[in-house]
Amino acid sequence: MARDGRLTIGDLSRRTGCKVQTVRYYEQIGLLPEPERSEGNQRLYRQAHLDRLAFVRHGRELGFSLDAIRELLSLADRPSHSCEAADAIARSQLQQVENRIARLTSLKAELERMIEECRGGRVADCRVIEVLADHSQCLADSHPPAATAP
């Protein structure tokens, strides 16, 4: 850490759990403002950078896209505005999560069915292999059949 409370990129990385190259990428795409530079051209970050990076990291942990996070950061920079847009972004993310959960639940049920129907005999009679080889035997409709080669 620099003597005046500013953080080097390594310090920022350690404090947020964000890789150095990711910090640079977030700067490059405008999610993080460009930091000051030392006389030796080393990046020096302030608390505002740390807070903003924590916001981005938390958003990513919740599954928000970088575009959604960019919009949420823009909204966060205007605290007197209505939170309607932020609410809409969060609702959209919730819907996406619910869709993924439904798909994963269906896949889980299909895998459980395949395993339960496996007789434990030879591979030639293995239900897991049969279902994987013939998509029509799969009861899960949450994934499309694989494309076949011409």
N, C-alpha and C positions, 0 to 999 in steps of 0.2 A: 504494500500500500504506500502511496506517496505520502510525504509528510503532512501535507495540507488536507488530508482526508479524502483526496481523490484516489480512485482505484485504477490499477493497471488492468489490462484485459485479462490477465491471468487471475488477478484477485476477483474481478467481476465474474469470471467463469467459475471459480471455486465457490463463491458465495451464492450463486444461483443454480449451480449444477448444469450449466449450459456450456457446451463445448466452445472453445475459442473460435473455431471456424464458423460455428452457428452464430455467435455474436457478430462476427464480421459480415456474415450473410444478412442478418437482420438489419445491420447498418446499410448495407448495399441496397436492399429493397425498401428502405425507408421506415422500417418498424422502430428502429432506434435512431435518434438523432446522432449526427456525427459528433464525436467527442472532441474535446480540446486535445492539443498535442504538446508534449514536452519539448524542450530544446533539442532533445535527441530524436524527435518525431515519434515518441511513444504515445499511444492513446492513453488519455487520462479521463476517467469516468467520474461522474458525480452521483449523489444519492438519487437524483431524478432518473438517471440511466438505470440504476439498480432497480428502482421501483417499476419502471416501464418494462424492463426485461422480466421481472417477476410476473407482471401482468400478462405478458406474452406467453411465458412458460405455463402459467396457470391455465390460460386459454387453450393452449395446445394439449395440456393434460385432460381438459374437458372435451377435447376432440374438435374444437373450432378450427376452421381453415385459416390460413394466413390472411386471406381476403376479409373474412369475418372479423378477425382480430384487428386488422387495419381499421375497419369501420368502427369497431368498438372503441379502439384507441381514439379515433377522431371524435366520437361521442363523449368519451371521458374528458377530452380536452375542452368540452363545452358544457360544463356542469349545470348551467342554467336552462338548458334545453330540455324538452320532454324526453322521457326515457322510452317512448313508444318504439323507436327504431331498435334500441337495445333489446327490448322485450321481444320484438319480432325475430331478431337474430337468434336469441336464446330459445325461443319456441321452435324455430326451424331446426336448430341443433338437437333439441329434445326429440323432435319427430324423427330425425335421422337416427338417433340412438335407439329409439323405440323400434324402428324398422330393422336395425341390425340385431337387436335382441330377439325380435320375432324370428328372423332368419336363423340366428344361431340356435334358438330353442327348437326350431324345426329340424335343423341339422343334427342336433343332439339326440332328438327322438329317433331319427332315422339311424344314426349310429348305434343307439341302444337296441333298436329292433334288429339290426344286422347281427349284432353280437349275441343277442338272445336266441336268434334262430340258427346260430352256428352250432353244429352238432359235435364239434370237437374231434371229428374224424380226420379224413384225408383232405388235402387241399382240393382234390378233384370234386369234393362234395361241400366245399366251404361256402357258406352263405355270403360271407363278406366278399369273397372273390366273385361270386355269381352276380351280386348286385352291382359291384364296380364294373364288371364286364358288360352288363346289360342295364342301361339306365331306366328302361321301362319297368324294372322291378323295384326301383327306388320310389318310395312313397312321398318323400319330401319334394314339394313343389317350389321350394324357395331358391332352387338353383337350376339353371338351364342345363340341358344335356350338353356334354362336350361336343365340339365340332369334330366330325370325322374327316379323315384325309380322303381326297378324291381317288 
